[in-house]
Amino acid sequence: MRIYSAGEVCSVRMVYTNSNRFIVANAKNILESYGVRLVVRNEFASGAIGEVSPFDTWLQLWVVRDADYDRACRILESAISDRNAVPWKCNHCAEENDESFEFCWNCGSGAVGRDLVS
């Protein structure tokens, strides 16, 4: 249990929702790795499908501290966005790889010291 100081605001705000439980779990892991405290809602709501709207059963991530909300949004935006994604060329076999690969798909060499494809 955490006791908040008098000036600290503690109100939960929804930061992410998706129909895919695996994507929500990934978003949760990303945010928690940055120290953002979260609450998962609708974890067991899938049994209500048919009685309520399917959208109302989607998993939801809620940020515990209001002060973390904007940072959590930026973290998720950065993690989900691929607009800055740049392919890279393997220094070992010269194969072009998608930026999401940490190892060359062709030879298995690590991406350390990789050359960006222009």
C-alpha positions in Angstrom: 0.0 0.0 0.0 1.3 3.4 -0.9 0.4 6.6 1.0 0.4 9.7 -1.1 1.6 13.0 0.1 -0.9 15.9 0.5 0.0 17.5 -2.8 0.1 14.3 -4.9 -2.9 13.5 -7.0 -4.0 9.8 -7.2 -6.7 9.3 -9.8 -6.8 6.4 -12.3 -7.1 7.2 -16.0 -7.4 4.8 -18.9 -4.3 4.9 -21.1 -4.9 2.0 -23.4 -7.5 -0.6 -24.6 -7.6 -3.2 -27.3 -9.6 -6.3 -28.2 -6.4 -8.4 -28.4 -5.3 -9.5 -24.9 -1.7 -10.1 -26.1 -1.3 -6.5 -27.3 -2.6 -5.2 -24.0 -0.3 -7.4 -22.1 2.6 -6.1 -24.2 1.6 -2.5 -23.6 1.4 -3.3 -19.9 4.9 -4.8 -19.9 6.3 -1.8 -21.7 4.8 0.7 -19.3 5.8 -1.2 -16.2 9.3 -1.4 -17.5 9.3 2.4 -17.3 8.0 2.3 -13.7 4.4 3.3 -14.5 2.0 1.7 -12.1 -1.1 0.3 -13.8 -4.4 -1.3 -13.0 -5.9 -3.8 -15.5 -9.7 -3.7 -15.9 -12.1 -6.1 -17.6 -9.7 -8.9 -17.1 -12.5 -11.4 -16.7 -15.3 -9.6 -18.6 -15.1 -11.8 -21.7 -17.8 -14.0 -20.2 -20.2 -11.1 -20.5 -20.0 -11.0 -24.3 -23.5 -11.2 -25.6 -25.0 -9.5 -22.5 -23.0 -6.3 -23.0 -21.3 -4.7 -26.0 -18.0 -6.4 -27.0 -16.2 -3.1 -26.6 -17.2 -3.1 -23.0 -15.3 -6.3 -22.5 -12.0 -5.2 -23.9 -9.0 -5.2 -21.5 -8.2 -1.7 -20.3 -5.0 -0.3 -18.8 -5.4 2.4 -16.3 -2.6 4.6 -14.9 -2.7 4.8 -11.1 -1.0 8.2 -10.7 -2.4 11.1 -12.7 1.1 12.5 -13.0 2.2 9.4 -15.0 -0.6 9.7 -17.6 1.1 12.0 -20.2 4.4 10.1 -19.9 2.5 6.8 -20.4 0.8 8.1 -23.5 4.2 9.2 -24.9 5.8 5.9 -24.1 3.0 3.9 -25.8 3.0 6.2 -28.8 6.7 5.8 -29.3 6.5 2.0 -28.8 3.6 1.5 -31.2 4.7 4.0 -33.9 6.9 2.9 -36.7 7.2 6.2 -38.5 10.9 6.6 -37.5 11.6 2.9 -38.4 14.7 2.6 -40.6 15.9 -0.7 -42.0 19.5 -1.7 -41.3 22.1 -3.6 -43.2 24.0 -6.5 -41.6 27.7 -5.8 -41.2 28.4 -9.5 -41.5 26.5 -10.6 -44.7 25.2 -7.2 -46.0 21.6 -8.4 -45.9 18.9 -5.7 -45.4 16.8 -6.2 -42.2 13.6 -4.6 -40.9 14.3 -2.2 -38.0 12.3 -4.5 -35.6 14.9 -7.3 -36.0 17.6 -7.4 -33.3 19.4 -10.1 -35.2 20.0 -10.5 -39.0 17.3 -12.8 -40.4 19.8 -14.2 -42.9 22.9 -15.0 -40.8 21.9 -14.4 -37.2 24.5 -11.8 -36.4 23.5 -9.2 -33.9 22.5 -5.7 -34.8 25.4 -4.1 -32.8 27.1 -1.5 -35.0 24.5 -2.0 -37.8 24.6 0.3 -40.8 21.3 2.1 -41.5 20.0 1.7 -45.1 19.6 5.0 -46.8 
